[in-house]
Amino acid sequence: MKDNPVILSVETATRLGSVCLSRRNEVVVSVAGENVGSHSNTLLRQIQEVLARAQVSLGEVDLFAAASGPGSFTGLRIGLATIKGLAATLNRPCIGVPTLQAVALSGGISASSVAILPAGRGEVFAQRFAVNSEDSIVELDEPSHLPLAELLLRYTNEPDIVWCGEAAQSHRGTIFNWANEHGVKVSESFADTPRQNPGWVFAPAEAVLAGHVAILAGLRLQRGDTADPNSLRALYVRPSDAELNSNAHNAARN
């Protein structure tokens, strides 16, 4: 393995998404996505943009990485298919990084970080981690798909949580009010919160998750934990809407 591998990472699990070109864990160029519809309309252009700005050719990329989910079903398929295609064409390794791990890493070091992403219909994807450093993220439970109220009930007795991710921002008021109603210390200011016994706090919004995908992918590359393109799979956590509708239809028929 090179001492300073070039990593191209994409994140299409969230609404905006992002693309990053890094050398090991140092970001060279990154771009946030645009709220202009499907990632299929923008992803290849964004990849070309970061390569051009970094003055790196596609053939110089040593590792391709993508957020593997959970997240948008369509977005995940687009991102993973693109990375798999590039890796297969260039005969390079690739890595799928769970989206919630990247979200937790974006919130910084914490003994208890809950990463949450919107899942539609008022529900969220969520998982709790301990983020000890950039090379140590520990899963404290399994990724879940559940209503926000059920998630808050699950963690009401956890006095110290860093809430991370897009859904933490969009549901900030609800989380803040829940904490107040249940006697949990909560702070609006992340910067002024002590790292020991912080209560519930909200990590700043992170627009370029692809950079954190690259960091986690680089760590796995160091361990030799890579995949061939054919083995790269999405982590959906919940069934697709088509599957849910089919199951509901079958249940009604029975």
Secondary structure, 3 states (H helix, E strand, C coil): CCCCCEEEEEECCCCCCEEEEEECCEEEEEEECCCCCCHHHCHHHHHHHHHHHHCCCHHHCCEEEEEEECCCHHHHHHHHHHHHHHHHHHCCCEEEEEHHHHHHHHCCCEEEEEEEEEEECCEEEEEEEEEEECCEEEECCCCEEEEHHHHHHHHCCCCCEEEECHHHHHCHHHHHHHHHHCCCCECCCCCCCCCCCCCEEECCCCCCCHHHHHHHHHHHHHCCCCECHHHCCCCCCCCCHHHHHHHHHHHHHC
